[in-house]
Amino acid sequence: MKIKVKKYYVQKDDNKAKVWYSLGCLKSFPGRECITLYAKTYDDNLSKIFNNAENESDMMIDYFEKDKVRIFKDTMPELFAQCLQYAQ
């Protein structure tokens, strides 16, 4: 099923994740336009929608962070275009 992109969330099937968007180039990927979707909550809904969701939490040292997903213009142009309107 296709991912539905809205201003305050993304959704795929029954999984819905509240997000906020950030547009910019990353130092680790120079020259590539990127939108990063940051989860607003600590649940794992964003990782249920995107296989490439990142979360570097470390429970051993009580460091918790929310999921994030990077959308690159050159690899996912359709999804990038949908997210761009909310990232600006």
A tleap script that builds the chain and sets N, CA, C and O, in Angstrom:
source leaprc.protein.ff14SB
mol = sequence {
  NMET LYS ILE LYS VAL LYS LYS TYR TYR VAL
  GLN LYS ASP ASP ASN LYS ALA LYS VAL TRP
  TYR SER LEU GLY CYS LEU LYS SER PHE PRO
  GLY ARG GLU CYS ILE THR LEU TYR ALA LYS
  THR TYR ASP ASP ASN LEU SER LYS ILE PHE
  ASN ASN ALA GLU ASN GLU SER ASP MET MET
  ILE ASP TYR PHE GLU LYS ASP LYS VAL ARG
  ILE PHE LYS ASP THR MET PRO GLU LEU PHE
  ALA GLN CYS LEU GLN TYR ALA CGLN
}
set mol.1.N position { 0.833 -1.191 0.000 }
set mol.1.CA position { 0.000 0.000 0.000 }
set mol.1.C position { 0.873 1.248 0.000 }
set mol.1.O position { 1.983 1.242 0.533 }
set mol.2.N position { 0.376 2.286 -0.586 }
set mol.2.CA position { 1.081 3.551 -0.709 }
set mol.2.C position { 1.102 4.300 0.630 }
set mol.2.O position { 0.173 4.199 1.432 }
set mol.3.N position { 2.170 5.042 0.844 }
set mol.3.CA position { 2.303 5.837 2.060 }
set mol.3.C position { 1.569 7.156 1.872 }
set mol.3.O position { 1.785 7.871 0.893 }
set mol.4.N position { 0.699 7.463 2.824 }
set mol.4.CA position { -0.068 8.709 2.798 }
set mol.4.C position { 0.701 9.748 3.617 }
set mol.4.O position { 1.033 9.511 4.778 }
set mol.5.N position { 0.981 10.905 2.997 }
set mol.5.CA position { 1.739 11.968 3.658 }
set mol.5.C position { 0.805 13.128 3.949 }
set mol.5.O position { 0.178 13.673 3.040 }
set mol.6.N position { 0.716 13.499 5.200 }
set mol.6.CA position { -0.097 14.639 5.637 }
set mol.6.C position { 0.779 15.594 6.429 }
set mol.6.O position { 1.939 15.290 6.705 }
set mol.7.N position { 0.240 16.735 6.793 }
set mol.7.CA position { 1.029 17.762 7.469 }
set mol.7.C position { 1.587 17.293 8.811 }
set mol.7.O position { 2.731 17.603 9.141 }
set mol.8.N position { 0.810 16.563 9.577 }
set mol.8.CA position { 1.229 16.177 10.927 }
set mol.8.C position { 1.482 14.682 11.105 }
set mol.8.O position { 1.831 14.246 12.202 }
set mol.9.N position { 1.311 13.891 10.047 }
set mol.9.CA position { 1.536 12.456 10.183 }
set mol.9.C position { 1.771 11.800 8.828 }
set mol.9.O position { 1.485 12.383 7.782 }
set mol.10.N position { 2.295 10.581 8.864 }
set mol.10.CA position { 2.378 9.707 7.700 }
set mol.10.C position { 1.648 8.426 8.068 }
set mol.10.O position { 1.594 8.034 9.234 }
set mol.11.N position { 1.086 7.782 7.050 }
set mol.11.CA position { 0.279 6.592 7.325 }
set mol.11.C position { 0.452 5.575 6.215 }
set mol.11.O position { 0.538 5.915 5.035 }
set mol.12.N position { 0.501 4.315 6.627 }
set mol.12.CA position { 0.522 3.182 5.695 }
set mol.12.C position { -0.316 2.093 6.331 }
set mol.12.O position { -0.029 1.639 7.439 }
set mol.13.N position { -1.346 1.679 5.627 }
set mol.13.CA position { -2.309 0.709 6.157 }
set mol.13.C position { -2.882 1.237 7.479 }
set mol.13.O position { -3.415 2.346 7.514 }
set mol.14.N position { -2.780 0.467 8.557 }
set mol.14.CA position { -3.316 0.896 9.849 }
set mol.14.C position { -2.267 1.588 10.725 }
set mol.14.O position { -2.570 2.012 11.841 }
set mol.15.N position { -1.054 1.698 10.227 }
set mol.15.CA position { 0.018 2.320 11.002 }
set mol.15.C position { 0.097 3.812 10.692 }
set mol.15.O position { 0.240 4.212 9.536 }
set mol.16.N position { 0.003 4.613 11.725 }
set mol.16.CA position { 0.011 6.069 11.599 }
set mol.16.C position { 1.053 6.615 12.570 }
set mol.16.O position { 1.044 6.279 13.754 }
set mol.17.N position { 1.964 7.471 12.055 }
set mol.17.CA position { 3.014 8.038 12.894 }
set mol.17.C position { 2.978 9.559 12.803 }
set mol.17.O position { 3.017 10.124 11.711 }
set mol.18.N position { 2.902 10.214 13.952 }
set mol.18.CA position { 2.967 11.670 13.992 }
set mol.18.C position { 4.423 12.077 13.757 }
set mol.18.O position { 5.336 11.538 14.382 }
set mol.19.N position { 4.627 13.038 12.841 }
set mol.19.CA position { 5.983 13.437 12.466 }
set mol.19.C position { 6.097 14.947 12.311 }
set mol.19.O position { 5.100 15.664 12.233 }
set mol.20.N position { 7.335 15.403 12.268 }
set mol.20.CA position { 7.632 16.740 11.796 }
set mol.20.C position { 8.744 16.605 10.772 }
set mol.20.O position { 9.519 15.649 10.813 }
set mol.21.N position { 8.825 17.556 9.857 }
set mol.21.CA position { 9.683 17.468 8.687 }
set mol.21.C position { 10.830 18.473 8.771 }
set mol.21.O position { 10.664 19.572 9.300 }
set mol.22.N position { 11.992 18.089 8.246 }
set mol.22.CA position { 13.143 18.978 8.189 }
set mol.22.C position { 13.808 18.827 6.826 }
set mol.22.O position { 14.142 17.715 6.416 }
set mol.23.N position { 14.001 19.942 6.124 }
set mol.23.CA position { 14.602 19.949 4.797 }
set mol.23.C position { 16.031 20.452 4.895 }
set mol.23.O position { 16.291 21.448 5.570 }
set mol.24.N position { 16.953 19.782 4.236 }
set mol.24.CA position { 18.334 20.252 4.209 }
set mol.24.C position { 19.285 19.185 3.710 }
set mol.24.O position { 18.926 18.013 3.593 }
set mol.25.N position { 20.498 19.609 3.417 }
set mol.25.CA position { 21.551 18.679 3.009 }
set mol.25.C position { 22.311 18.210 4.248 }
set mol.25.O position { 22.453 18.954 5.218 }
set mol.26.N position { 22.786 16.995 4.204 }
set mol.26.CA position { 23.519 16.430 5.324 }
set mol.26.C position { 25.010 16.403 5.003 }
set mol.26.O position { 25.394 16.200 3.852 }
set mol.27.N position { 25.837 16.602 6.001 }
set mol.27.CA position { 27.289 16.558 5.793 }
set mol.27.C position { 27.752 15.177 5.358 }
set mol.27.O position { 28.723 15.048 4.613 }
set mol.28.N position { 27.061 14.154 5.820 }
set mol.28.CA position { 27.446 12.788 5.473 }
set mol.28.C position { 26.993 12.392 4.064 }
set mol.28.O position { 27.443 11.375 3.536 }
set mol.29.N position { 26.107 13.187 3.452 }
set mol.29.CA position { 25.642 12.946 2.085 }
set mol.29.C position { 25.708 14.256 1.300 }
set mol.29.O position { 24.663 14.803 0.948 }
set mol.30.N position { 26.904 14.775 1.016 }
set mol.30.CA position { 27.019 16.082 0.364 }
set mol.30.C position { 26.398 16.097 -1.033 }
set mol.30.O position { 26.551 15.159 -1.815 }
set mol.31.N position { 25.691 17.197 -1.321 }
set mol.31.CA position { 25.108 17.371 -2.643 }
set mol.31.C position { 23.785 16.668 -2.871 }
set mol.31.O position { 23.215 16.778 -3.956 }
set mol.32.N position { 23.281 15.951 -1.882 }
set mol.32.CA position { 22.002 15.246 -2.027 }
set mol.32.C position { 20.942 15.947 -1.195 }
set mol.32.O position { 21.103 16.127 0.012 }
set mol.33.N position { 19.852 16.342 -1.851 }
set mol.33.CA position { 18.746 16.962 -1.113 }
set mol.33.C position { 18.057 15.896 -0.266 }
set mol.33.O position { 17.850 14.765 -0.705 }
set mol.34.N position { 17.713 16.281 0.942 }
set mol.34.CA position { 17.177 15.313 1.896 }
set mol.34.C position { 16.096 15.954 2.755 }
set mol.34.O position { 16.216 17.107 3.170 }
set mol.35.N position { 15.054 15.201 3.012 }
set mol.35.CA position { 14.044 15.572 4.001 }
set mol.35.C position { 14.095 14.504 5.085 }
set mol.35.O position { 14.041 13.308 4.798 }
set mol.36.N position { 14.199 14.945 6.320 }
set mol.36.CA position { 14.201 14.009 7.447 }
set mol.36.C position { 12.860 14.094 8.145 }
set mol.36.O position { 12.400 15.182 8.492 }
set mol.37.N position { 12.233 12.948 8.350 }
set mol.37.CA position { 10.987 12.860 9.096 }
set mol.37.C position { 11.337 12.406 10.508 }
set mol.37.O position { 11.937 11.347 10.695 }
set mol.38.N position { 10.964 13.205 11.494 }
set mol.38.CA position { 11.217 12.879 12.896 }
set mol.38.C position { 9.903 12.491 13.560 }
set mol.38.O position { 8.906 13.204 13.447 }
set mol.39.N position { 9.909 11.362 14.248 }
set mol.39.CA position { 8.725 10.941 14.991 }
set mol.39.C position { 8.504 11.879 16.168 }
set mol.39.O position { 9.460 12.332 16.797 }
set mol.40.N position { 7.245 12.170 16.463 }
set mol.40.CA position { 6.918 13.024 17.612 }
set mol.40.C position { 6.753 12.212 18.896 }
set mol.40.O position { 6.722 12.781 19.988 }
set mol.41.N position { 6.647 10.901 18.774 }
set mol.41.CA position { 6.447 10.046 19.946 }
set mol.41.C position { 7.505 8.943 19.973 }
set mol.41.O position { 8.214 8.736 18.989 }
set mol.42.N position { 7.609 8.242 21.093 }
set mol.42.CA position { 8.609 7.186 21.246 }
set mol.42.C position { 8.126 5.814 20.770 }
set mol.42.O position { 8.855 4.831 20.901 }
set mol.43.N position { 6.923 5.731 20.223 }
set mol.43.CA position { 6.453 4.422 19.749 }
set mol.43.C position { 7.223 4.023 18.488 }
set mol.43.O position { 8.058 4.784 18.001 }
set mol.44.N position { 6.942 2.836 17.966 }
set mol.44.CA position { 7.687 2.345 16.804 }
set mol.44.C position { 6.869 2.402 15.512 }
set mol.44.O position { 7.149 1.654 14.575 }
set mol.45.N position { 5.879 3.265 15.449 }
set mol.45.CA position { 5.025 3.329 14.263 }
set mol.45.C position { 5.773 3.761 13.012 }
set mol.45.O position { 5.471 3.276 11.921 }
set mol.46.N position { 6.735 4.654 13.141 }
set mol.46.CA position { 7.482 5.096 11.971 }
set mol.46.C position { 8.298 3.951 11.381 }
set mol.46.O position { 8.431 3.855 10.161 }
set mol.47.N position { 8.837 3.095 12.216 }
set mol.47.CA position { 9.595 1.943 11.715 }
set mol.47.C position { 8.684 0.865 11.120 }
set mol.47.O position { 9.148 0.020 10.355 }
set mol.48.N position { 7.413 0.887 11.458 }
set mol.48.CA position { 6.459 -0.027 10.825 }
set mol.48.C position { 6.092 0.447 9.426 }
set mol.48.O position { 5.695 -0.353 8.579 }
set mol.49.N position { 6.225 1.750 9.184 }
set mol.49.CA position { 5.890 2.324 7.877 }
set mol.49.C position { 7.104 2.292 6.941 }
set mol.49.O position { 6.971 1.970 5.760 }
set mol.50.N position { 8.268 2.620 7.464 }
set mol.50.CA position { 9.498 2.669 6.666 }
set mol.50.C position { 10.482 1.620 7.160 }
set mol.50.O position { 10.758 1.536 8.356 }
set mol.51.N position { 11.011 0.822 6.242 }
set mol.51.CA position { 12.002 -0.192 6.609 }
set mol.51.C position { 13.341 0.426 6.997 }
set mol.51.O position { 14.121 -0.188 7.723 }
set mol.52.N position { 13.610 1.643 6.514 }
set mol.52.CA position { 14.900 2.269 6.762 }
set mol.52.C position { 14.867 3.277 7.909 }
set mol.52.O position { 15.730 4.152 7.981 }
set mol.53.N position { 13.895 3.169 8.799 }
set mol.53.CA position { 13.823 4.078 9.951 }
set mol.53.C position { 15.017 3.849 10.869 }
set mol.53.O position { 15.435 2.713 11.093 }
set mol.54.N position { 15.560 4.946 11.398 }
set mol.54.CA position { 16.722 4.879 12.282 }
set mol.54.C position { 16.301 5.190 13.714 }
set mol.54.O position { 15.450 6.045 13.961 }
set mol.55.N position { 16.913 4.481 14.638 }
set mol.55.CA position { 16.718 4.762 16.055 }
set mol.55.C position { 17.952 4.257 16.783 }
set mol.55.O position { 18.214 3.055 16.821 }
set mol.56.N position { 18.698 5.173 17.355 }
set mol.56.CA position { 19.951 4.812 18.008 }
set mol.56.C position { 19.819 4.828 19.537 }
set mol.56.O position { 20.758 5.195 20.244 }
set mol.57.N position { 18.667 4.433 20.027 }
set mol.57.CA position { 18.466 4.356 21.478 }
set mol.57.C position { 19.386 3.298 22.073 }
set mol.57.O position { 19.698 2.294 21.432 }
set mol.58.N position { 19.808 3.536 23.290 }
set mol.58.CA position { 20.646 2.585 24.005 }
set mol.58.C position { 20.072 2.409 25.412 }
set mol.58.O position { 20.278 3.254 26.283 }
set mol.59.N position { 19.366 1.327 25.623 }
set mol.59.CA position { 18.690 1.098 26.897 }
set mol.59.C position { 19.679 0.851 28.038 }
set mol.59.O position { 19.338 1.060 29.203 }
set mol.60.N position { 20.878 0.415 27.723 }
set mol.60.CA position { 21.869 0.137 28.766 }
set mol.60.C position { 22.328 1.412 29.472 }
set mol.60.O position { 22.694 1.374 30.647 }
set mol.61.N position { 22.310 2.538 28.760 }
set mol.61.CA position { 22.752 3.789 29.383 }
set mol.61.C position { 21.605 4.791 29.489 }
set mol.61.O position { 21.832 5.984 29.692 }
set mol.62.N position { 20.388 4.308 29.353 }
set mol.62.CA position { 19.193 5.145 29.466 }
set mol.62.C position { 19.175 6.301 28.473 }
set mol.62.O position { 18.751 7.408 28.805 }
set mol.63.N position { 19.640 6.036 27.252 }
set mol.63.CA position { 19.574 7.038 26.190 }
set mol.63.C position { 18.486 6.598 25.221 }
set mol.63.O position { 18.595 5.546 24.592 }
set mol.64.N position { 17.440 7.402 25.104 }
set mol.64.CA position { 16.333 7.066 24.236 }
set mol.64.C position { 16.131 8.188 23.231 }
set mol.64.O position { 16.166 9.365 23.590 }
set mol.65.N position { 15.924 7.831 22.005 }
set mol.65.CA position { 15.598 8.828 20.996 }
set mol.65.C position { 14.436 8.315 20.159 }
set mol.65.O position { 14.125 7.124 20.152 }
set mol.66.N position { 13.813 9.235 19.464 }
set mol.66.CA position { 12.670 8.899 18.626 }
set mol.66.C position { 13.163 8.475 17.247 }
set mol.66.O position { 14.283 8.806 16.857 }
set mol.67.N position { 12.330 7.744 16.510 }
set mol.67.CA position { 12.681 7.292 15.172 }
set mol.67.C position { 12.830 8.466 14.219 }
set mol.67.O position { 12.244 9.530 14.421 }
set mol.68.N position { 13.625 8.254 13.175 }
set mol.68.CA position { 13.743 9.229 12.097 }
set mol.68.C position { 13.954 8.480 10.787 }
set mol.68.O position { 14.478 7.367 10.762 }
set mol.69.N position { 13.532 9.120 9.703 }
set mol.69.CA position { 13.670 8.546 8.367 }
set mol.69.C position { 14.202 9.628 7.445 }
set mol.69.O position { 13.755 10.773 7.499 }
set mol.70.N position { 15.148 9.268 6.606 }
set mol.70.CA position { 15.683 10.213 5.632 }
set mol.70.C position { 15.136 9.876 4.254 }
set mol.70.O position { 15.236 8.740 3.790 }
set mol.71.N position { 14.547 10.895 3.600 }
set mol.71.CA position { 13.989 10.741 2.268 }
set mol.71.C position { 14.863 11.553 1.314 }
set mol.71.O position { 14.928 12.777 1.427 }
set mol.72.N position { 15.537 10.884 0.375 }
set mol.72.CA position { 16.409 11.558 -0.576 }
set mol.72.C position { 15.689 11.769 -1.902 }
set mol.72.O position { 14.943 10.907 -2.368 }
set mol.73.N position { 15.928 12.928 -2.495 }
set mol.73.CA position { 15.262 13.292 -3.752 }
set mol.73.C position { 15.640 12.335 -4.877 }
set mol.73.O position { 14.797 12.003 -5.711 }
set mol.74.N position { 16.886 11.891 -4.913 }
set mol.74.CA position { 17.334 11.050 -6.022 }
set mol.74.C position { 16.929 9.580 -5.891 }
set mol.74.O position { 16.951 8.852 -6.884 }
set mol.75.N position { 16.562 9.132 -4.703 }
set mol.75.CA position { 16.174 7.722 -4.544 }
set mol.75.C position { 14.663 7.518 -4.395 }
set mol.75.O position { 14.137 6.473 -4.778 }
set mol.76.N position { 13.971 8.508 -3.843 }
set mol.76.CA position { 12.518 8.418 -3.664 }
set mol.76.C position { 11.863 9.732 -4.111 }
set mol.76.O position { 11.316 10.453 -3.277 }
set mol.77.N position { 11.908 10.056 -5.400 }
set mol.77.CA position { 11.448 11.372 -5.859 }
set mol.77.C position { 9.966 11.647 -5.612 }
set mol.77.O position { 9.602 12.781 -5.302 }
set mol.78.N position { 9.114 10.652 -5.739 }
set mol.78.CA position { 7.675 10.864 -5.530 }
set mol.78.C position { 7.368 11.167 -4.064 }
set mol.78.O position { 6.610 12.089 -3.762 }
set mol.79.N position { 7.948 10.399 -3.167 }
set mol.79.CA position { 7.741 10.615 -1.735 }
set mol.79.C position { 8.394 11.925 -1.295 }
set mol.79.O position { 7.848 12.641 -0.455 }
set mol.80.N position { 9.555 12.238 -1.858 }
set mol.80.CA position { 10.230 13.500 -1.561 }
set mol.80.C position { 9.335 14.680 -1.922 }
set mol.80.O position { 9.210 15.626 -1.144 }
set mol.81.N position { 8.715 14.629 -3.094 }
set mol.81.CA position { 7.836 15.710 -3.539 }
set mol.81.C position { 6.631 15.881 -2.619 }
set mol.81.O position { 6.218 17.007 -2.342 }
set mol.82.N position { 6.067 14.777 -2.145 }
set mol.82.CA position { 4.926 14.855 -1.231 }
set mol.82.C position { 5.335 15.468 0.102 }
set mol.82.O position { 4.573 16.246 0.676 }
set mol.83.N position { 6.510 15.137 0.605 }
set mol.83.CA position { 6.976 15.655 1.892 }
set mol.83.C position { 7.458 17.109 1.794 }
set mol.83.O position { 7.424 17.846 2.779 }
set mol.84.N position { 7.901 17.511 0.616 }
set mol.84.CA position { 8.491 18.835 0.441 }
set mol.84.C position { 7.547 19.956 0.815 }
set mol.84.O position { 7.979 20.956 1.388 }
set mol.85.N position { 6.270 19.816 0.506 }
set mol.85.CA position { 5.307 20.867 0.823 }
set mol.85.C position { 5.177 21.120 2.322 }
set mol.85.O position { 4.814 22.222 2.732 }
set mol.86.N position { 5.470 20.114 3.141 }
set mol.86.CA position { 5.361 20.270 4.597 }
set mol.86.C position { 6.711 20.602 5.242 }
set mol.86.O position { 6.763 21.034 6.393 }
set mol.87.N position { 7.790 20.399 4.502 }
set mol.87.CA position { 9.124 20.637 5.051 }
set mol.87.C position { 9.576 22.084 4.900 }
set mol.87.O position { 10.580 22.480 5.493 }
set mol.88.N position { 8.865 22.863 4.130 }
set mol.88.CA position { 9.287 24.243 3.888 }
set mol.88.C position { 8.643 25.202 4.841 }
set mol.88.O position { 8.893 26.405 4.770 }
savepdb mol mol.pdb
quit
